[in-house]
């Protein structure tokens, strides 16, 4: 297997001596020539290479989803990377210093927050977990998931994309109630399922070449856009779905909530990854391209001339907007800046584990930390 793209984290299994792509893969081409999409990361391919990549690869249809999912809401504490139960934590400080909500995590990746809890996926442990925003004991909502990646939450449920660590097997979009009951497969057979977003009625996700949607409670998946070049992250507002195509000459796209003709908002973007949207602009992160060490970009909702809001701060892994401010993670640092600002401020500079994906609420910013095969953490900063 030849792996291409942003970052590859792999292991060799003794049973098969096969290369299993676990996380931060962008794409892979196996000997048969099949394209396999994998989860994103921080480091991009050199400019001029053929390493166009993104997404996450998928899981086999009907795999081990939902085993030991704690459907009564009383699942045991989340096991750490060494298999031990995680101790309870307290995280109530508001002094501007980071606080660790959960440590010893195998591969924390996607993160979401609501009024009471933080939720995250663990690529290596195959779990979806929650913890109170003030700390406490992590509770496993679902286990036995095959490389769960992106995650979102609403008032009743948690949604995530399931991926796979081998081959180009189809993935899943999953749902479970906030108490850990009612594990549901929203969609199966989704090769390269990765990017994920929801609104009040539907869930949206990307596959290796399409943008898809289905009702929040499940139903027949509908193709909103197909024939895309490695669609990666996805965002949604009241009228449209937005996504980036992750290639060396990538594009920023949108289409209506019911599909229709896709509109190109920006072209010629180098490996665009994370994406976010507010009432006036679409924001995305570009990869490393020659002397430019990543860039935070924006364009109007109907297109126009792309603007570089910040560059040279590393490749944005995750972008979140809270109305007034933009937050993004780059190599080793969490950054923020007013949406109309020009000077980024470093919120957190990591000394060991680099920040990955981000979530925010009215007072705090939350993020996952993970580096290679080392145990990771879920952290919080107040005020944001």
N, C-alpha and C positions, 0 to 999 in steps of 0.2 A: 504494500500500500504506500502510495506517495501522498503525503499530506501537504496541502497548500494553504496559504493565507496567513491570517493574523498570528495566532499563537496556538501551538499544539502541545497538549499534555497527553502523554500516551503511556501505556504499560503493556508488557508482554505477559500473556497468561501461560502458565506452565502446561495447562491442559491442551491448548491448541497451538501455542507459539504464534498466535495471531496478534497483530497490532490493533489494540482497541482504543479508539479515540474517545476520551472521557470528557474533555471540556476545552474551551477556548479554541477549538478547531474552527476554522472558517469554512473550509471545504476540503474534500479529499477525492482523489481519483484512484480507484482501485484497479487492479490489473485488467479487469474486464472493460475498463473505461467508464464505468458508471460514476456519476457525480454524487457525492455525499456531502450534505451541508452539515456544519457543526457549530457549536456556540462560539460567540465572539470573544475577544480579549483585547489587550492593550497594544500589542505590537503588530505593525503592519509589514507587508512584504516590501522589499526595496522597490523604488520607482523603476519602471521599465520592465519589471518581471511579468510573467504571465500568471502570477498568483492572485487571481480574482477569487474572492471567497466570502463566505459568511454563514449565518444561520447556525443551526445545530442539527445533528442527524437524528434519525427517528428511531422509534422502538417497534418491535414486532407486534403485530396486531393481536390484541387479546392477551398480552403477556401476563405479568404478575401484578398488574395494577390492583391496588386496594387490599392486598394482603396485610393483615395486622394493622388496619388503618385506625383503630381506636374509635369505632363507630358509636360507642356510648359516651364519647367525650372525655373519658377518663383514662386515656392512653398513658403509659408510663413515661417518665421523663425522657427527653431526647438523649440518646446515647452519644457520647463524644467520639472523637476519631479513634480512640484506643478501645472503644467498646464500653467504657465506664459510664454510669449515669451522670448527667450533668448536675452540678450543685445549683441551688437557688441563688439568684443575684439580686442586688438592689441597685437601681439606677435612677435616682431622683435629683441628682445634683444639677444646678442651673448656673454653674460658674464658668461656663465656656470651655471646660475641659472634657475630652471624650470619656465616655463611660461604656464599659463592655457589658452588653446584655447577655450574651451567650458566648462561651469559649469552647475550644476543643471540638470544633465542627469539622467534618471531613472535607467538605467542598462547598461552602455557602456561596450562593450565586444570586438568583433573583430575590427581590425584597419588596414588600408592600406594607402599608400601615393603615389602620383605621383609628377610631377614637379610643380604643382600649388596648389593642395588641399590635405587635409587629409579626409579620409572617415571612418566611423565607424558604427557599428550596435548597437542597443539598445534592449537588451533582454526584458526589461519590457515595454518600449514604443512601441515596434514593428515597429521600424523605421530604415531606412538607411539614413545617413546624411553626408553632406560634409561641409567643411569650408576652406577658403584659408590658406595656410601654415603660412602666416604672421598674421593671425587673421582676424576677420570680423564677419559677421552674419551667423550663421549656416543655411543651406538650406536643407530641407527635400527632398530627392530624391524619397523615397518610404515609405509609411505608411501602416498600416493594415497588417503588416507581423507578422507571428506567431512565436515569439521567434527567430529572425534572429541572427545567431551566427558568424561563420567565414566569412571573407570578403577578396577579392582580387580585383585588378584593373589592367587594361591594357590601351592602348592608346585611346580606344573608350568607354569602358564599365566597369561597376562595377558588380561583381558576389558575391553571398552569399548563404549560406545554411539556409533554413528556417526549424524551428523545431516546436515542439508543447509543451504545458505545461500540457498535460493530456493524459495518456494512451499510447498505442503503435501505434498511427495513423501515416500514411505515411507522410514523409516530402518532401521538394522540394529543388531544386537548381535553383536559380533565377538570372536574369540579367537585367540591366537597363543601358541606355546610360548615359554618364557623365553629360548631361544636364537634366536628369530626365525623358526623353522620352523613349518610347518603352519598357515598362516593359514586360519581357518575362520569361516564365517558361521553363527552360532548361530540367528539369526532375522532374516528380512527382512520388508519390508512393514509396519514398525512406525512408524506416523505419530506424531511427537512423542516418540520414544524419548529418554529422558534419564536419570532416576534409575537406579542400578545397585547391586546387592548380590549376594553369593554366600554359600552355606554349603558343607557337604561334598559335597552331591549336586547342587545346582541353582543356576541363575542367575536373578535376579529383576530386573525393570525396570518402569518406568512408560512409558505412552504418553499421548497427549492426553486419553484418558478411561478408561484401564484400567490394572490392575496385572497383569503377565504373569510366567510362569516357563517354564523349559525345563531339561532335563538339562545338566550342565556340558559334555558333549561334543556337545550339539546334539540335536535331535529336534523333535517337533511342539510348538510353543508352546501353553501352556494359559492361559486367562484365569482369574485368581484373583478379580478384582473388576472390574466394568465399570460404566459410567454414573457415573463419578467426575468431579468438577469440577476439571479441570486437576491431576491428581496429579503431584507434583514429586519430591522426594527420597524414597528408600526405604531401609529398614533391616530386618534379619532377626535373629532369635534361634533358639533350638532348637525353638520351637513356633509362632511367628507371623511374619507379614510386616507391617511398619508403614509408613505413608506419610502425607504431608500433602497436602491439597487446597488449592491456592494461589488463593484468592479473597479478597475483602475481608471475607468472613464465613467464613473457611476452617475446615477440620476436620482433626483428627488421627485416623487410622483404623488398624484392624488386621484381619487375617483369618488363618485357619490356613494352614499351609504347603501344604495341598492345596485351599485356597479355602474355600468355604462362606459363611455369612452374615457380612458385614463388620460390625465393631463400631466405633461412634464413641466415641473416648476423650476428645475435647475439641471443643467447638464455639465459634463466635464469635471465632476467631483471625484477626488481620489479616495477610493474605498470608503464611502460614507457609511457610518455605522449607526450610533444612537440617534433617536429622533424625538422631538417634542413639538407641541403646538400650543399657541395661545390665541387670543382674539384677533391678532393682526399678522402674526408671522409663524413660519415653520422654522425650527431650529434643528441642526444636525451637526455631527462631528465628522471631520475628515481625517484620514490616516496620514502617516508620515510620508511626505513626498519630497525627496531631495532635501534641501536645506530647511524646509518647513516642518517643524516637529509637531504635527497635528494642528487642527484649527476648529474653532467653534464658529459655525456658519449660520446665516439666516436669510430668508427670502419672504416676500409677501405671500399671502394665502393664494393669490392668483398668479404667482410667479413674478418675474422681473429680474433685476440684476442681483445675484447673490452677494451678500455682505459678509466679510470676515469680521466677527466680533472680537475674537481673541485668537492668537496663534503663538506657536512656540511653547505651549504649556503641556504638550503631550496629546496623545489621541484620546478624545473624550469617550469613555466607556459607557457612561450613563448620563442622561440629561433630564433634569426635572425643573419645572417652572411652578412657582407658587403664586403667580400674579404679578408681584413686584420684582422678583429676583429670579435669576437663572442659577442653578446648581449643576455642577458636573464633576465627574471624577476623571483624573488623568493619572499617569504613572506616579504613584506614591503620594498623591495630593488630592484633597477635596477643594474645589474652587467655587466661588460665588461672585456674582456681579449683578447690578441692576439691569433690567431688560433693556434699558436705554443707555447703559453705561459703557465705558471703554476700558476700565482698569479692573482686572480680576483681583480678588482677595483670596488668599489661601486660608481656608478654615482649619484644615487638618493636614499635617505633613506626617506621613507614616514613617516609623523607624524600622519596622519589621514587615508587617503584612500590608500590602498596598490595597487601597479602597477599590471596590468593584462597582456594584450597582447601588443606587440611591433611592430613598423614599423620604418625603417630607410631610410634616403636618403643620399646624399653626405655630408651634413653638420650637420644633426640633428637626434635625436631619438625622437619618438613620442610614447605615450602609453595611454591606458585607465586605469582609476582608479575607483574602485568600491568596496564597502564593505557592504555585506548584503543588507538591504533595504534602506540604506542611499543614497542620491543623489551622483552621480559620476561626474568625470571630464575627459576631454581629454587634455593631457599635452604635452609639447615639451621642449627639452633641446638642446641648441646650445652653444658651439660645443659639438658633441657627444663624 
